[in-house]
C-alpha cells in the first residue's frame, strides 16, 4: 500500500473525494515549485494532512458522480511530458522563419526525396550516430508527415500494382491498434490487413510490421512469421534510450522513426524512414508526392533544430560540460521515476498487473538499464473482463486490449502525459484498489 | 514582333546566343535595381545594344547544344514569383516558435477537426470575408497537408465503404493532371477514376471534381455532368483576385483552397476545406487522422500569420493607408504584366496560341478585370504535334496536354516562377518563333 492511508470500509467514498482534493493542492504546490521531480515526495508526506484538511469542505462527492472530477484521457500517446525540458532549454530551440522563406515545393531535387530539407537530413544522421540506434550509411532518408504517412508509403512501396491479389499485412498481437485501419481504410487493392503475424499461415508474399519496442506492451521484437518471402517494415518509434536499452544500431531494410516519440514534438508531424533499396525509396517518395506533395518545410526546419539540440546536449554531457544533462538522461530519469511510482501503486493491490522486463546493457548510457515503455500495458485481474469500460467508469480513458488484437482484460495507458495528469492517474488507480 | 529585332536568316543561330547573353546582362541589371517591374522596359531598350556587345564573345553557341544554356523547368506550378512581395514585407510575417510550443497532437478537441489550430481557422474566415470569394457561415473548416490531402479526404468522405463497386470520379478535360493518379494510385475499392466528365454516361452516383478557374486552361467552370446523383468537390485553388475576377462568394457543399496558390507558400503544405455537411467533415477528419494524424501545427501557425498579413494589407489599402499596396493588388499587377508580355511574344509569330478570356466585374477590386491564370495553356500550331517534346528540345520543360486528358498539341506552363525564369521563357519563345 503506497501513499493512500488505510481508511474504514464505510469511508471508501470519502477517500475518493480526498484524492481529488489532494490533487488540487498538489497541483498548486507543484506549480509553485516548478520542479516536477519533487512532487512525489511532497505527495507522500503531505497527502494525509492535506486530505484531512479538505475533508470538511468536500465530504459528499464520490469518484463516479463528482462533477468536479474531470475525465483524464490517456487513450492517445500524446507526449506532453517533454514540454518542461524544452521550456528549460529556453531559446535554444526557438525557430524564426521569415515570411519569404521556404516558399517553394522543392527542397533538393538532386535527392530521391526531393522535398527533404538538407538540414533535417543532416541532423537525422547525426542523431543516430550520437545515440547509436540506427545505421544510416547506405540508406536513403525519406521524410514523412509523421511516421503514419511513412507506414502507408511503405505499404504502397512494398506492394505490386500488378499482383493478382492484395499483399497480406501482418503484425504480431498485441499490435499497434491503428495498423488494421491504416491498412484497410482505403479498401486498397494493393495491400490488406491479415491479422496476427503469429497465426499467419497463408502462402506467398506478405508484409510484416515489426514494432520494437512494441506498442502497446513495450517488449523488444523480431519478425514473428517464421519463413521467407516476407517484406519487413521496422517501426522503431520507441527505440530511444529513455524507453529501452540501446543494444546495437538497428540495421534493417526499411526502418521508421518519428519526432513525436523521440523528442515529444507530435504537433510537428515529422517522421523519417531509413531505406536501403533505392527503388523502394523512390516509390515511397512518389506516394508522398501523390498524397501531400511533400512535407511541411517549416516543421522539417524546426525538427532539424530540435534534433540538433538533442545531439548537442548528449555531446556536451560526454565532454563533462556542466551546462545541463542530456535530453535522454533527463527523459530517462523522468520515465524511471514514473515507472517506479506506477509499480508501487500497482503492486499495492491485487486489481492490476504490469508486464515485467529484464534489464540489459545500454550502449548509449554505458550501463545496464531497464525498459520503461511509453505506454503501460495494464491488465485488470480478477472478475473485471473489460478493463477499458471499468476504468472509464472511474473517469480514466484508455484504449482496450481488443483494439490491439488482445484480450479486453488489457488496456493501454499513455505514460507520456503531463505530470499533473500522471499524478491524477496514480491517485485514481490507488483509489480504485482501495475501493474494490 | 516584339523586343527581338529582325535578323538575317543566316544569323538565326546567333540570335539564340544573343538571347542567352542578354539574359545574363538583364539578370545583373535586375539584381542591381531590385525592381523587377521595370525589367521589361530595360529589356526593350537595351536588348539590341547589349546583344551586339556580347556577340564577339559567344558567337558559336546554339540553343540546342549550348552547354551554358540551362534547362528551365516550368512543369510544376511552383509559386516562387511571390517571394519578393514577402521579402518586401520584412518582419511582418516572420514567425517565431519556441521549442516547447505546439508539442501536442491536439489543437481544439471541441471541434470536429480536432487538429485545426484556432488562429488559423480565424484567419481563413477573415480572409474569405475580406476577399468575398467564399461563404464561410455554416461551414466546418478542415485543414489539410495541402489541398492534395483534402482531395483524397473528400473522395474518402463522399464514397461509401458498403457500395457494391467503387464510385466514379470524373472531371471535365482538360483536367488537373494529378486527378487520375490521385484517384487510382491506391487501387481503392471506394472510388475510381472514370475520366472526362463531359463524356461520362454511367448510371448511378459519381463524384465530380470542379476546378474553377480551371487548371490547366484558366477558364471558369461549373459542373459538367448534366444530371443529379452527383457529389461535387469544388477545387477553388485559383479563385483569388490576382487570377480571376471575383464575381460572388462561392457557396458549395465542399470547397477546397490552398495557401500554395493564395499566397505562394507551397512549402508550408497547408490547404483548407469549407464543408457544409457535418458527417462529411467528420469523415474527412478521420481520413487525415489515419493518413497523417493531423497537420503540422508549425505550418498552421505560420499560415495564420501570412493570411492575417494579407487581410491587413487589403484593409489598410481600403482605408487609403499609404503604407503599401495590398497583396492582391501587387500580385494582380505582376500577373497582368506577365500576361501582357506573354501575349506580345506569342502574338508576334504564328507558332503558338493562347486561350482568350473575357473581362468581368471583380467585386474585390470594384472594377472590371481580366482572367490571368497561374498557368498558360499554350498550343503549338502548325506541324508540331507534340508540343511538350518540341519545347523540351528548346530546354523548356512543360507538362503535355496528354496528361490533362487533352491533345499533345497543348502544354501547360507555369506563370508563377521567378522573374528570371519568366524572362528566359519569353526569350526562348521569341527565339523559337524567329528560328522556325
Interface residues (C-beta under 8 A of the other chain):
Chain A: X76 X78 X79 X80 X82 X83 X84 X86 X87 X89 X91 X92 X93 X94 X95 X96 X97 X98 X99 X100 X102 X103 X104 X105 X106 X144 X145 X146 X148 X149 X152 X156 X161 X178 X181 X182 X185 X186 X187 X188 X189 X190 X260 X264 X265 X266 X267 X268 X269 X270 X287 X290 X291 X292 X293 X294 X295 X296 X297 X298 X299 X302 X305 X306 X309
Chain B: X76 X78 X79 X80 X82 X83 X84 X86 X87 X89 X91 X92 X93 X94 X95 X96 X97 X98 X99 X100 X102 X103 X104 X105 X106 X144 X145 X146 X148 X149 X152 X156 X161 X178 X181 X182 X185 X186 X187 X188 X189 X190 X260 X264 X265 X266 X267 X268 X269 X270 X287 X290 X291 X292 X293 X294 X295 X296 X297 X298 X299 X302 X305 X306 X309
